[in-house]
Amino acid sequence: MANYNTPKSGFEIRADLLSQAQGLLEMNIERDNSKVYQHNENFPNDKKGLGEQHISPEQVIAVARQLNEFVNEK
């Protein structure tokens, strides 16, 4: 169980933001894949391919920076 009275270190905050960013990007891919699968099931004569399945470290860092900016807004 997490202790919410102890502040997190900068390293812990960055690790959490990177994990959340990767999770968001993975969910976006899964959601897009589901749309393609549903389309292909409904329109077998108009099949579409899956989009990009790879998440680069640069993408994860960019999203983590966006999350960090949001957290730091005043």
C-alpha positions as protocol buffer text, in pm:
chain_id: "A"
residue {
  index: 1
  type: MET
  ca { x: 0 y: 0 z: 0 }
}
residue {
  index: 2
  type: ALA
  ca { x: 132 y: 344 z: -94 }
}
residue {
  index: 3
  type: ASN
  ca { x: 217 y: 593 z: 175 }
}
residue {
  index: 4
  type: TYR
  ca { x: 59 y: 920 z: 62 }
}
residue {
  index: 5
  type: ASN
  ca { x: 229 y: 1124 z: 337 }
}
residue {
  index: 6
  type: THR
  ca { x: 578 y: 1074 z: 197 }
}
residue {
  index: 7
  type: PRO
  ca { x: 655 y: 1300 z: -100 }
}
residue {
  index: 8
  type: LYS
  ca { x: 788 y: 1129 z: -409 }
}
residue {
  index: 9
  type: SER
  ca { x: 1136 y: 1197 z: -535 }
}
residue {
  index: 10
  type: GLY
  ca { x: 1190 y: 1356 z: -874 }
}
residue {
  index: 11
  type: PHE
  ca { x: 1300 y: 1018 z: -1006 }
}
residue {
  index: 12
  type: GLU
  ca { x: 978 y: 853 z: -885 }
}
residue {
  index: 13
  type: ILE
  ca { x: 765 y: 1128 z: -1040 }
}
residue {
  index: 14
  type: ARG
  ca { x: 945 y: 1097 z: -1375 }
}
residue {
  index: 15
  type: ALA
  ca { x: 915 y: 717 z: -1366 }
}
residue {
  index: 16
  type: ASP
  ca { x: 541 y: 746 z: -1296 }
}
residue {
  index: 17
  type: LEU
  ca { x: 493 y: 997 z: -1579 }
}
residue {
  index: 18
  type: LEU
  ca { x: 685 y: 776 z: -1823 }
}
residue {
  index: 19
  type: SER
  ca { x: 477 y: 475 z: -1722 }
}
residue {
  index: 20
  type: GLN
  ca { x: 153 y: 668 z: -1762 }
}
residue {
  index: 21
  type: ALA
  ca { x: 265 y: 806 z: -2098 }
}
residue {
  index: 22
  type: GLN
  ca { x: 352 y: 459 z: -2228 }
}
residue {
  index: 23
  type: GLY
  ca { x: 17 y: 327 z: -2103 }
}
residue {
  index: 24
  type: LEU
  ca { x: -171 y: 603 z: -2283 }
}
residue {
  index: 25
  type: LEU
  ca { x: 12 y: 539 z: -2608 }
}
residue {
  index: 26
  type: GLU
  ca { x: -49 y: 164 z: -2581 }
}
residue {
  index: 27
  type: MET
  ca { x: -420 y: 223 z: -2515 }
}
residue {
  index: 28
  type: ASN
  ca { x: -437 y: 449 z: -2821 }
}
residue {
  index: 29
  type: ILE
  ca { x: -290 y: 171 z: -3037 }
}
residue {
  index: 30
  type: GLU
  ca { x: -531 y: -84 z: -2890 }
}
residue {
  index: 31
  type: ARG
  ca { x: -827 y: 148 z: -2950 }
}
residue {
  index: 32
  type: ASP
  ca { x: -719 y: 212 z: -3310 }
}
residue {
  index: 33
  type: ASN
  ca { x: -669 y: -163 z: -3365 }
}
residue {
  index: 34
  type: SER
  ca { x: -1019 y: -233 z: -3231 }
}
residue {
  index: 35
  type: LYS
  ca { x: -1164 y: 18 z: -3478 }
}
residue {
  index: 36
  type: VAL
  ca { x: -982 y: -155 z: -3766 }
}
residue {
  index: 37
  type: TYR
  ca { x: -1093 y: -502 z: -3653 }
}
residue {
  index: 38
  type: GLN
  ca { x: -1454 y: -383 z: -3621 }
}
residue {
  index: 39
  type: HIS
  ca { x: -1442 y: -218 z: -3965 }
}
residue {
  index: 40
  type: ASN
  ca { x: -1291 y: -530 z: -4124 }
}
residue {
  index: 41
  type: GLU
  ca { x: -1556 y: -747 z: -3964 }
}
residue {
  index: 42
  type: ASN
  ca { x: -1838 y: -522 z: -4085 }
}
residue {
  index: 43
  type: PHE
  ca { x: -1691 y: -456 z: -4431 }
}
residue {
  index: 44
  type: PRO
  ca { x: -1504 y: -771 z: -4543 }
}
residue {
  index: 45
  type: ASN
  ca { x: -1468 y: -632 z: -4897 }
}
residue {
  index: 46
  type: ASP
  ca { x: -1300 y: -313 z: -4769 }
}
residue {
  index: 47
  type: LYS
  ca { x: -1039 y: -442 z: -4528 }
}
residue {
  index: 48
  type: LYS
  ca { x: -802 y: -193 z: -4369 }
}
residue {
  index: 49
  type: GLY
  ca { x: -456 y: -260 z: -4231 }
}
residue {
  index: 50
  type: LEU
  ca { x: -341 y: -183 z: -3882 }
}
residue {
  index: 51
  type: GLY
  ca { x: -163 y: 144 z: -3821 }
}
residue {
  index: 52
  type: GLU
  ca { x: 170 y: 192 z: -3654 }
}
residue {
  index: 53
  type: GLN
  ca { x: 224 y: -66 z: -3378 }
}
residue {
  index: 54
  type: HIS
  ca { x: 555 y: 65 z: -3248 }
}
residue {
  index: 55
  type: ILE
  ca { x: 597 y: 323 z: -2974 }
}
residue {
  index: 56
  type: SER
  ca { x: 931 y: 500 z: -2976 }
}
residue {
  index: 57
  type: PRO
  ca { x: 1105 y: 623 z: -2663 }
}
residue {
  index: 58
  type: GLU
  ca { x: 1078 y: 974 z: -2806 }
}
residue {
  index: 59
  type: GLN
  ca { x: 697 y: 943 z: -2821 }
}
residue {
  index: 60
  type: VAL
  ca { x: 683 y: 825 z: -2459 }
}
residue {
  index: 61
  type: ILE
  ca { x: 904 y: 1114 z: -2347 }
}
residue {
  index: 62
  type: ALA
  ca { x: 698 y: 1369 z: -2543 }
}
residue {
  index: 63
  type: VAL
  ca { x: 373 y: 1252 z: -2383 }
}
residue {
  index: 64
  type: ALA
  ca { x: 537 y: 1240 z: -2037 }
}
residue {
  index: 65
  type: ARG
  ca { x: 646 y: 1602 z: -2086 }
}
residue {
  index: 66
  type: GLN
  ca { x: 289 y: 1698 z: -2175 }
}
residue {
  index: 67
  type: LEU
  ca { x: 163 y: 1526 z: -1860 }
}
residue {
  index: 68
  type: ASN
  ca { x: 430 y: 1701 z: -1655 }
}
residue {
  index: 69
  type: GLU
  ca { x: 334 y: 2041 z: -1798 }
}
residue {
  index: 70
  type: PHE
  ca { x: -28 y: 1975 z: -1702 }
}
residue {
  index: 71
  type: VAL
  ca { x: 71 y: 1873 z: -1350 }
}
residue {
  index: 72
  type: ASN
  ca { x: 284 y: 2186 z: -1309 }
}
residue {
  index: 73
  type: GLU
  ca { x: 15 y: 2429 z: -1430 }
}
residue {
  index: 74
  type: LYS
  ca { x: -80 y: 2687 z: -1172 }
}
